[in-house]
C-alpha cells in the first residue's frame, strides 16, 4: 500500500506543479516537483526493500494489488518527468 500512497501523492504534486506553472507560479511549481520527487523516493525505497527480500529468497505474492502498485508507481514517475518538461516549456513560452 505504501507504493500506491506515495505514488499517488507524487502524481498529485506533479499535476499541481503543472497547474501552478500555467499560472506563472514557477517557484511553487518547482517546490511541488520536489515534493513529487520526495514521494517517489519513498515509494522506491519500499520497492527496493521488496526486491532485496526476494533476492534473499523471501517470496512476495504477485497479486493484483502488487501489479496495481507497480503501475501506479511507474505512472507517477512518468507524470513527474513530463511535468518537469512542461514547466520548462512554459517558462520559455512566457519569456518569449
C-alpha positions in Angstrom: 0.0 0.0 0.0 2.9 2.4 0.6 3.9 2.3 -3.0 0.3 3.2 -4.0 0.1 6.0 -1.4 3.4 7.6 -2.2 2.9 7.1 -5.9 -0.5 8.8 -5.7 1.0 11.7 -3.7 3.8 12.1 -6.2 1.4 12.2 -9.2 -0.9 14.7 -7.5 2.1 17.0 -6.7 3.3 16.8 -10.3 -0.1 17.6 -11.7 -0.5 20.5 -9.3 3.0 21.7 -10.3 1.8 22.0 -13.9 -1.3 24.0 -12.9 1.0 26.4 -10.9 3.3 26.7 -13.9 0.5 27.6 -16.2 -0.4 30.4 -13.8 3.3 31.6 -13.8 3.9 30.4 -10.2 7.2 28.8 -11.0 8.6 28.8 -7.5 5.5 26.9 -6.3 5.7 24.6 -9.3 9.4 23.7 -8.5 8.5 23.1 -4.9 5.7 20.7 -5.9 8.1 18.9 -8.2 10.5 18.5 -5.3 7.6 17.1 -3.2 6.8 14.7 -6.0 10.4 13.5 -6.1 10.4 13.0 -2.4 7.3 10.9 -2.6 8.7 8.9 -5.4 11.9 8.3 -3.4 9.7 6.9 -0.5 7.9 4.6 -3.0 11.2 3.5 -4.5 12.6 2.6 -1.1 9.6 0.3 -0.4 10.0 -1.3 -3.9 13.7 -1.8 -3.3 13.0 -3.5 0.1 10.7 -5.9 -1.7 13.2 -6.6 -4.4 16.0 -7.2 -1.9 13.8 -9.5 0.2 13.0 -11.5 -2.9 16.7 -11.7 -3.8 17.3 -13.3 -0.3 14.7 -15.9 -1.2 11.7 -14.4 0.5 8.9 -14.8 -2.0 6.4 -12.0 -2.5 3.0 -13.0 -3.8 2.4 -11.3 -7.2 -1.2 -10.1 -6.6 -3.5 -7.7 -8.4 -2.6 -5.2 -5.6 1.1 -5.6 -6.3 0.6 -5.1 -10.0 -1.5 -2.0 -9.4 1.1 -0.6 -7.0 3.8 -1.0 -9.7 1.6 0.5 -12.3 0.8 3.4 -10.0 4.5 4.0 -9.3 5.6 3.9 -12.9 2.8 6.2 -13.9 3.7 8.7 -11.2 7.3 8.7 -12.4 6.2 9.4 -15.9 3.9 12.2 -14.9 6.7 13.8 -12.8 9.1 13.6 -15.7 6.7 15.1 -18.1 5.7 17.8 -15.6 9.4 18.9 -15.4 9.5 19.2 -19.2 6.2 21.0 -19.4 7.2 23.5 -16.7 10.4 24.3 -18.7 8.5 24.8 -21.9 6.0 27.0 -20.1 8.9 29.1 -18.8 10.3 29.5 -22.3 6.9 30.4 -23.7 6.3 33.1 -21.1 9.7 34.6 -21.7 9.2 35.0 -25.5 
